[in-house]
Amino acid sequence: MITATRPGRRAYLDASPSPARYSGKLVILATPVIPEVDEPQYRAVAAVAEAAGCAVVVARDRATQRAQIVDADIAFGYLSPEVLTHATRLRWLQAVCSGVDQQLYPAFVASPVVLTSEKGLVGPQLAEHAFALLLALTRGIATAIREPRWENRTRIRAAAWELTGRTLGIVGLGGTGREVARRAAAFGMHVVAVTPRPAALPPCVDAVWGMERLHDLLGVSDAVVITCPLTPASRGLFDAAAFRAMQRHAVLINVGRGEVTEEEALVTALRDGWIAGAGLDVTPVEPLPRAHALWSMENVVISFHTAGATPYRGARLVERFGRNLAHFLAGAPLEGVIDKARGC
């Protein structure tokens, strides 16, 4: 197993701007959300805030969080519904995640609290993982691992793809989608994308369409990568009709959210040959039960929600918090703001 080196705490502090002095209060909601953000990152966030004059409390249990959030105006982490009811002064929450669907419960959406996330920061690792899954399928690597027998080499070679000249469809052209597009262009692929918001055409993308042309994208793509967040509009987007619109030799890669695909439609499409295969970092149900049909399918590779991993994730989030704190104190726009009504 390859071991990556994590940046030290000093790197977090050096990389963050020095905000103006501030007499407010930050509560670090130290409820684990992702492995890459834990005690070292909490300490780094606290140091940045204290340097700006903030009072800082690290609240590790719900009772402490309820008590300490009362007079806090900034919070870092996941804010649960029970804690939100006590957050009478809170103005800004820096979430510890890129997909914020779990944070967007009705009471929080209705609140005046500004939400920022890792939006735009997780693209490199998700894009690399998307291509790991794609190559595992198209180069026969998954087959070689499952069936390590020399006599399988002819079958693997006969089924192998070359990505050069193929068309990659990207569903969601945010930060992750653009990183996927850059890598696809480096492989010599043609790239088309659909996105819910009007978007300028990046140099590495041949066409960007509205979501109403999703089925057009599916019909021309050899591989489709889901990078969009989970929102009311995207939940169940890949239904039976969407899978029927894909080419039978096409593969689906999902590094976004599992609930963007309908469970029954996904299983049927893979089992009945509507599509050739799928590389899934996320699944419609998580954790996926061991008896689930997806585990036993030879045309499926599952990496059980690990695509977000990188040794730089914690540092990037701490750096964003530092920049956002400086912006917050200056009354400037924050980075990674979520439109709570739209969910992204």
URZI-V932406 format. One record per helix or strand. SS is the DSSP state (a for helix, b for strand). FROM is the first residue (numbers start at 0). LEN is the number of residues. If there is no record, write none. Layout:
# URZI-V932406
((SS:FROM:LEN) (SS:FROM:LEN))
This chain:
# URZI-V932406
((a:8:7) (b:24:5) (a:38:13) (b:54:5) (a:61:7) (b:73:4) (a:80:4) (b:91:3) (a:105:5) (b:113:3) (a:122:16) (a:140:6) (a:149:10) (b:166:5) (a:174:12) (b:189:5) (b:206:3) (a:210:10) (b:222:4) (b:237:1) (a:239:6) (b:250:4) (a:257:3) (b:260:1) (a:262:9) (b:276:4) (a:292:4) (b:299:3) (a:312:18) (b:336:1))
